[in-house]
Amino acid sequence: MSRTNYAEFTEQFATPPWGVGSLSVQTNVIVAPDGSLTGDKLIESADVSNTSHVIFQGTQGSAQVGDLWTISIYAKTAERTQLMVTLGAAAFNQLNQPFAIFDLSPSTAGVVARAFAISPTLIYQGSGWWRLSVTGAATNAGPTGLNYQIARSAQNSYIGNGVSGIYVWGAQLEPGSIATPYIENETAGPLTVSDTANPIAPIITGSAIYNVPLQVGTPQTFTIQLGGIEYQMTLLYRNDTSGLGGWTVDIADASGNAIVQGIPLVTGADLLAQYKHLGFNGALFVQTTSNPDAVPTFANLGADGQVYWVAP
């Protein structure tokens, strides 16, 4: 089995075939998720009226009606904290382009706007970086495309100030319903790799174990797909009347409607065992690496304290 990244020059956003609209690109200005100094910064233009501040590739890959495609990118806050991720070109016409606007602020991270998007996903990668992805079904036969726009206040069109921006790295466009592990493509044309060359991370089906990526020691909300179902998870640190505290998890559906709230992050048991009637098709466990029986502290959740999803 092989996988293909149809995006070109995936870490060089100032290089054709990338096009830009009402923004500039500063290249190699920040350490990327892979530890290299290859992260770029998108900087909005100074405008007199509302406009979109965008980078794009117009005709990458080809879809048939109904085909699922997924677009992804890594992003990190700078002066701006929101990024819009859109599937475009002829396969997704302007009336039904799948998109999501993501907020990357630590205290409010999540999807703040979306349309026609299947499973918009926001996964924390560490060091302030998130991986954002959107899946959509093609409505026409034709080429697909990538489109990333700086957003503000959940809007992709606004008056820029000429200095503010956001960091990006590692664009990917691929057929299918999930964002597979990143394929670096620094050439013109698509790049195909075998799974042995760049193996796919475990998909959460059939006895798979998934380490839920978390920010370290930070209350957080994020969208995640588990067992083929999209959820919003919120992790909060709550104090009781005696002054003691502990982490809890709230789980909502993709629209933010609460499913279950206030589950304590305790060790040694499936946190979802008593909620199977609510449709969860897997188990959620907590473990502290240095002491498996110890519950996570405020400071070590996401580091020594880990959350795992286990499929049946």
C-alpha positions in Angstrom: 0.0 0.0 0.0 1.2 3.5 -0.8 0.2 7.1 0.0 0.5 10.3 -2.0 0.9 13.9 -1.1 -0.5 15.9 -4.0 0.7 19.2 -2.5 4.0 20.5 -4.0 6.9 22.3 -2.2 5.1 21.6 1.1 7.5 23.6 3.2 8.3 26.4 0.8 5.2 28.6 0.7 7.0 31.4 -1.2 7.7 29.0 -4.1 5.4 28.4 -7.1 3.0 26.7 -7.6 2.0 28.4 -4.3 0.1 31.5 -5.1 -0.6 34.3 -2.6 -3.3 36.9 -2.2 -3.0 39.9 0.1 -0.1 38.5 2.1 3.6 37.9 2.1 5.7 34.9 3.2 8.7 35.0 5.5 10.6 31.8 4.9 12.5 29.6 7.4 11.9 31.8 10.4 10.8 29.3 13.1 11.6 25.8 14.2 9.1 23.4 12.6 7.5 20.3 14.2 10.3 18.1 12.9 13.0 20.2 14.6 14.3 21.9 11.5 14.4 25.7 10.8 11.8 25.4 8.0 8.7 27.0 9.4 7.3 30.0 7.4 5.3 32.9 8.5 2.3 34.3 6.6 1.9 38.0 7.1 -1.3 39.8 6.1 -1.2 42.9 3.8 -2.2 46.4 4.9 -5.7 46.8 3.5 -8.3 49.6 3.2 -11.2 47.2 2.9 -12.0 43.6 3.8 -10.0 41.0 1.9 -8.8 37.4 2.1 -5.2 36.8 3.1 -4.5 33.5 1.4 -1.9 31.0 0.0 -3.1 28.4 -2.5 -2.3 25.7 -5.0 -5.0 25.5 -7.6 -5.0 22.2 -9.5 -3.4 19.3 -7.5 -4.8 15.8 -7.9 -8.0 14.8 -9.5 -11.3 13.6 -8.0 -14.5 11.9 -9.1 -17.9 12.9 -7.7 -18.3 11.6 -4.2 -14.5 11.0 -3.6 -13.3 11.9 -0.2 -10.1 14.1 0.0 -8.3 15.5 3.0 -6.3 18.6 3.3 -4.0 19.3 6.3 -1.3 21.7 7.5 0.7 22.5 10.7 0.1 25.9 12.2 1.2 27.9 15.2 0.0 31.2 16.6 1.9 34.5 16.1 0.0 37.8 16.1 -3.0 35.9 14.6 -4.4 32.8 16.2 -6.9 31.5 13.5 -6.4 29.7 10.2 -9.0 28.7 7.6 -8.3 25.4 5.8 -10.3 24.8 2.6 -10.5 22.2 -0.2 -10.9 24.0 -3.5 -10.5 23.9 -7.3 -13.1 22.4 -9.7 -13.8 19.3 -7.6 -15.2 21.6 -4.8 -16.9 24.5 -6.4 -17.3 27.8 -4.5 -20.9 27.1 -3.4 -19.9 24.0 -1.4 -16.2 24.2 -0.6 -15.4 22.2 2.6 -13.7 24.4 5.1 -13.1 25.0 8.7 -11.7 27.9 10.7 -9.5 26.8 13.6 -8.6 28.7 16.7 -5.1 27.8 18.0 -5.2 29.8 21.2 -4.4 27.5 24.2 -7.4 28.5 26.2 -10.0 28.4 23.3 -8.5 25.9 20.8 -11.1 24.4 18.5 -13.2 24.7 15.4 -14.9 28.1 15.3 -16.6 27.9 11.9 -17.1 25.3 9.3 -19.2 24.3 6.2 -19.4 21.1 4.2 -16.4 19.8 6.1 -16.2 16.2 7.3 -14.3 15.7 10.5 -12.3 18.9 10.8 -9.5 17.9 13.2 -7.2 19.8 15.5 -4.4 17.8 17.1 -1.7 19.3 19.3 1.9 18.5 18.2 3.9 20.2 20.9 5.9 23.5 21.1 2.8 25.5 20.1 2.2 23.6 16.8 -1.1 22.1 15.8 -2.0 19.9 12.9 -5.2 21.0 11.2 -7.2 18.8 8.8 -10.4 19.0 6.8 -12.1 16.2 4.8 -14.6 16.8 2.0 -16.6 14.9 -0.6 -16.1 16.1 -4.2 -19.2 17.5 -5.9 -17.7 17.5 -9.4 -15.2 15.5 -11.4 -12.0 17.5 -11.7 -8.8 18.8 -10.0 -8.6 19.4 -6.3 -6.8 22.3 -4.6 -5.3 23.6 -1.4 -6.3 26.9 0.3 -5.1 28.3 3.6 -6.2 31.7 4.9 -5.4 33.8 7.9 -8.6 34.4 9.8 -9.7 36.8 12.5 -12.8 36.6 14.7 -13.9 33.5 12.8 -13.9 35.5 9.5 -11.6 34.8 6.6 -12.1 38.3 5.1 -10.9 41.3 7.2 -8.8 44.5 7.0 -5.2 43.5 7.5 -2.6 45.7 9.3 0.5 44.7 7.3 2.4 43.2 10.2 0.4 40.5 11.8 0.5 36.8 10.8 0.6 33.1 11.7 3.2 30.3 11.3 2.7 27.4 8.9 4.5 24.3 7.8 4.0 20.9 6.1 1.0 21.1 3.7 -0.7 17.9 2.6 -3.4 17.0 0.2 -4.5 13.3 -0.2 -7.4 11.1 -1.2 -9.2 9.5 1.7 -11.0 10.4 5.0 -8.1 11.0 7.3 -4.8 13.0 7.4 -2.1 10.4 7.3 1.4 11.1 8.6 3.1 14.0 6.9 4.9 13.3 3.6 7.5 16.0 2.9 7.4 16.9 -0.8 10.0 19.4 -1.9 9.5 18.7 -5.6 7.2 19.7 -8.5 4.4 17.1 -8.8 2.9 14.6 -6.3 5.1 12.4 -4.1 4.2 8.8 -3.4 5.7 6.8 -0.6 5.2 3.2 0.6 4.0 2.5 4.1 7.3 0.9 4.9 9.1 4.1 3.9 6.8 6.3 5.9 4.4 4.1 7.9 0.8 5.2 8.7 0.1 5.8 12.4 -2.4 3.3 13.8 -6.0 4.0 12.7 -8.3 3.6 15.6 -9.9 0.3 14.6 -9.4 -3.3 15.8 -7.5 -3.4 19.0 -5.5 -0.2 18.2 -4.1 2.1 21.0 -3.9 5.8 20.3 -2.1 8.3 22.5 -4.3 11.4 22.6 -1.9 14.4 21.9 -2.3 17.0 24.6 -0.8 20.4 25.6 1.3 20.0 28.7 -0.4 21.3 31.9 -3.0 23.4 30.1 -6.8 23.3 30.2 -7.8 22.7 26.5 -10.6 22.0 24.0 -10.0 20.3 20.8 -11.7 18.3 18.0 -10.7 14.7 17.5 -11.9 11.6 15.6 -12.1 8.4 17.7 -13.4 5.2 16.3 -14.6 6.9 13.2 -16.7 9.5 15.2 -15.8 13.1 15.6 -15.9 14.5 19.1 -14.9 17.7 21.0 -12.9 17.0 24.1 -12.4 19.5 26.9 -9.9 18.9 29.7 -10.3 21.1 32.8 -8.6 21.2 36.2 -11.3 21.5 38.9 -10.8 22.2 42.6 -13.1 20.7 45.2 -14.3 22.4 48.4 -11.2 21.1 50.4 -8.9 22.8 47.9 -7.8 19.6 46.3 -7.9 19.4 42.5 -8.0 17.0 39.6 -8.3 16.8 35.9 -11.7 16.0 34.3 -12.8 15.5 30.7 -16.0 16.7 29.0 -17.0 15.1 25.7 -19.3 16.7 23.2 -20.4 15.9 19.6 -18.9 17.6 16.6 -21.3 20.5 17.0 -20.3 21.1 20.6 -23.5 19.5 22.1 -22.5 17.9 25.5 -22.6 14.1 25.6 -21.0 13.5 29.0 -19.3 16.0 31.4 -17.0 16.0 34.4 -15.4 12.5 34.1 -12.4 12.4 36.5 -9.1 11.4 35.0 -8.5 8.5 37.3 -6.2 5.5 36.6 -6.9 1.8 36.4 -10.3 1.9 34.7 -12.0 2.6 31.4 -13.4 6.1 31.9 -16.2 5.4 29.5 -17.3 2.0 30.9 -20.5 3.3 32.3 -21.3 5.4 29.3 -21.4 2.8 26.5 -25.1 3.4 26.0 -24.1 6.9 24.7 -22.4 5.3 21.6 -18.8 5.2 22.5 -17.1 2.4 20.6 -13.8 2.3 22.5 -12.2 2.8 25.9 -10.5 5.8 27.4 -7.7 5.2 29.9 -5.3 7.4 31.9 -1.8 6.4 33.0 1.2 8.2 34.4 4.4 6.9 32.9 6.6 7.1 35.9 4.0 5.8 38.3 1.0 4.1 36.5 -1.2 4.3 39.6 -0.8 8.0 40.1 -3.4 10.4 38.7 -2.0 13.2 36.6 -1.1 16.4 38.3 -1.9 19.8 36.9 1.6 20.2 35.6 2.3 16.8 34.2 -0.8 16.1 32.1 0.4 15.8 28.5 3.9 14.9 29.6 4.2 12.2 32.2 0.4 11.9 32.5 -1.1 10.5 29.3 -4.6 9.8 27.9 -5.1 6.7 25.7 -8.0 5.7 23.4 -8.3 1.9 22.9 -10.5 0.5 20.2 -12.3 -2.8 20.9 
